[in-house]
Amino acid sequence: FEFLQRRARTSSRTTMLWGWNSFTPFRVIFFLMIFVVVNVVVFMTLFSSNEIIQPPKSQHAAKYLLGSKLSMIQFSCSRWLLEIFLDGELVSCGGTVPLEKFSSRNLITVKFTRAKPDSLYTVMMVDPDAPSPDNPYYKCWLHWIIGNINGSDLRSGILSRGETVVAYNPPKPPKGTGPHRYFFFLSEQPYEKVIFNYMSHQQRKQFDPDKFIEQYNLSPAIGTSYFITERP
């Protein structure tokens, strides 16, 4: 009988603490915890839904981008964006540039504000649509490689103190082949300086960015951008 009395008193206290007709500090704390948890879940859901797709972290990042069926703007024009300038004018990522703006005299430069000042970098420019997007048997055509770029220079868009591995070849898509995409890939170098091998003109065609990255032990692409141009 005493046991039943104690249990009744305990049940009564529990009802006082958690019952719907009572208002106690325990109930306030309990509902505050629920409120915080719900808001955290909602915030994380909204944040993840607006987050830009991140670059693949595999060694074959360049091949993944060039062969992806998903939006190139999603992958190439994200927070890891390279800034491309043509004669000092910013070229929008994924934008179309008139072909007449390109020549060997027109200076293209690259800027990456997230570069580490004490690191060295390599940047390459390729056309995966050569000689035509419908039949790209030269994929990729190599247009430019500059290596051993100091990070502090790269943050300012200064490439002149880097090493020209392959001289700049301006876009020259064949007439009537449609729009060509021109990609820029930036890799961080693992050591103080890379000794690059000589590359002939013949090596411009069927250039494989991933093999180049592996050959010199560069990082996967940490920055990229692209533009489009064509010869009507």
C-alpha positions in Angstrom: 0.0 0.0 0.0 2.9 2.4 0.9 4.4 1.5 -2.5 1.3 2.5 -4.3 1.1 5.8 -2.4 4.7 6.6 -3.3 4.0 5.8 -6.9 0.9 8.0 -6.9 2.9 10.9 -5.4 5.6 10.4 -8.1 3.0 10.3 -10.8 1.4 13.5 -9.4 4.8 15.3 -9.5 5.4 14.2 -13.1 2.0 15.5 -14.1 2.8 18.8 -12.5 6.2 19.0 -14.3 5.1 17.9 -17.8 1.3 18.1 -17.8 -0.3 20.3 -20.4 -2.1 22.4 -17.7 1.2 23.2 -15.9 3.9 25.8 -16.7 7.2 24.9 -15.3 10.9 25.6 -16.1 11.3 22.0 -17.3 8.6 22.5 -19.9 10.2 25.8 -21.0 13.6 24.2 -21.4 12.1 21.2 -23.2 10.3 23.3 -25.8 13.2 25.6 -26.3 15.4 22.6 -27.1 12.8 21.5 -29.7 12.7 25.0 -31.2 16.5 25.1 -31.6 16.7 21.7 -33.2 14.0 22.5 -35.7 15.6 25.8 -36.7 19.0 24.2 -37.1 17.5 21.5 -39.4 15.6 24.1 -41.5 18.8 26.3 -41.8 20.9 23.4 -42.9 18.3 22.4 -45.5 18.1 25.8 -47.0 21.9 26.3 -47.0 22.5 22.9 -48.7 19.9 23.6 -51.4 21.6 26.9 -52.4 25.2 25.6 -52.2 27.1 25.6 -55.5 28.3 22.2 -56.7 31.9 21.6 -55.7 34.7 20.4 -57.9 35.5 16.7 -58.0 38.4 15.9 -55.8 39.8 13.1 -57.9 43.0 13.3 -59.9 40.8 13.3 -63.1 39.0 16.6 -62.3 39.7 18.1 -65.7 38.4 15.1 -67.6 35.2 15.0 -65.5 34.5 18.6 -66.3 35.2 18.3 -70.0 33.1 15.2 -70.3 30.3 16.1 -67.9 26.7 16.1 -69.1 25.8 18.4 -66.3 25.8 22.2 -66.6 29.3 23.5 -67.3 28.3 26.8 -65.6 27.5 24.9 -62.4 30.9 23.2 -62.4 33.1 25.8 -64.0 31.6 29.1 -62.8 31.4 28.4 -59.1 33.2 29.7 -56.0 36.5 28.2 -57.2 36.4 30.6 -60.2 39.4 31.9 -62.1 39.1 35.4 -63.3 39.9 35.8 -67.0 40.8 39.2 -68.5 41.1 40.1 -72.2 43.0 43.3 -72.6 42.1 44.3 -69.1 38.4 43.5 -69.5 36.9 40.8 -67.3 35.5 37.9 -69.4 32.4 36.5 -67.8 32.5 32.7 -67.1 30.5 30.8 -69.7 30.0 34.0 -71.7 30.4 34.4 -75.5 33.3 36.6 -76.8 33.4 37.8 -80.4 36.2 36.1 -82.3 37.6 39.4 -83.6 38.6 40.3 -80.0 41.3 37.6 -80.0 44.7 37.9 -81.6 48.3 37.2 -80.6 48.6 40.8 -79.6 45.6 40.8 -77.3 46.8 40.0 -73.9 44.9 37.3 -71.9 45.7 37.1 -68.2 44.4 35.1 -65.3 43.7 36.0 -61.7 43.0 33.8 -58.7 42.4 35.7 -55.5 42.5 32.6 -53.4 46.1 31.7 -54.4 48.5 31.1 -51.6 51.2 33.8 -51.7 54.1 31.4 -51.1 52.9 28.6 -53.5 53.6 28.1 -57.2 50.9 27.4 -59.8 50.4 26.2 -63.4 47.6 27.3 -65.6 46.5 25.8 -68.9 44.1 26.7 -71.7 42.4 24.1 -73.9 39.7 23.7 -76.5 37.8 20.4 -76.0 35.8 21.1 -79.2 38.5 20.9 -81.8 38.2 20.8 -84.7 34.4 20.8 -84.2 32.0 20.1 -81.3 30.3 17.4 -83.4 33.6 15.6 -84.1 36.3 16.6 -81.5 39.0 14.2 -82.6 41.7 16.7 -81.5 40.3 16.9 -78.0 41.8 18.8 -76.4 43.7 21.3 -78.5 46.2 23.0 -76.2 46.3 26.8 -76.4 48.5 27.8 -73.6 50.5 26.7 -70.5 52.3 28.9 -68.0 54.0 27.3 -65.0 55.9 28.3 -61.9 53.6 31.2 -61.3 54.1 32.8 -57.9 50.9 32.8 -55.8 51.3 36.5 -54.9 51.5 37.3 -58.7 48.5 35.1 -59.5 46.4 37.0 -56.9 47.2 40.2 -58.8 46.8 38.8 -62.3 50.5 39.0 -63.1 51.7 36.1 -65.2 54.8 37.6 -66.9 57.1 36.3 -64.2 55.9 32.7 -64.7 57.5 30.2 -67.1 55.9 29.9 -70.6 55.7 26.2 -71.2 53.6 26.5 -74.3 53.2 29.8 -76.0 49.8 31.4 -76.2 47.8 30.4 -79.3 44.6 32.5 -79.6 41.3 30.9 -80.4 40.9 30.0 -84.1 37.9 27.8 -84.5 37.3 26.6 -88.1 34.6 28.4 -90.0 31.0 27.0 -89.6 31.9 24.5 -86.8 29.7 26.2 -84.2 30.6 27.5 -80.7 33.9 26.3 -79.2 34.5 26.3 -75.4 37.9 27.4 -74.1 38.7 26.1 -70.7 41.2 27.3 -68.2 42.5 25.0 -65.5 44.6 26.0 -62.5 46.7 23.5 -60.5 48.9 24.1 -57.5 52.5 22.8 -57.8 53.8 20.5 -55.0 57.4 21.7 -55.0 59.2 24.9 -55.2 59.7 24.7 -59.0 58.8 22.3 -61.7 61.1 21.5 -64.6 58.8 21.2 -67.6 59.7 19.3 -70.8 59.7 21.0 -74.2 56.4 20.6 -76.1 56.2 20.7 -79.9 53.4 22.2 -82.0 52.2 18.6 -82.7 51.7 18.0 -79.0 49.0 20.7 -78.9 46.5 18.3 -80.5 44.9 15.6 -78.4 46.4 17.1 -75.3 45.2 15.4 -72.1 45.1 17.8 -69.1 44.9 15.0 -66.6 48.0 13.2 -68.0 49.8 16.5 -67.8 48.7 17.0 -64.2 49.8 13.4 -63.3 53.1 13.7 -65.2 54.2 16.7 -63.1 52.5 15.7 -59.9 50.3 18.8 -59.9 47.1 19.1 -57.8 43.8 18.5 -59.4 42.2 21.6 -60.9 41.6 24.0 -58.0 40.3 26.8 -60.2 38.7 27.0 -63.6 36.7 29.1 -66.0 35.7 29.1 -69.6 34.3 31.2 -72.4 32.8 30.5 -75.8 33.6 31.9 -79.3 33.0 30.8 -82.9 33.7 31.7 -86.5 30.4 32.0 -88.3 
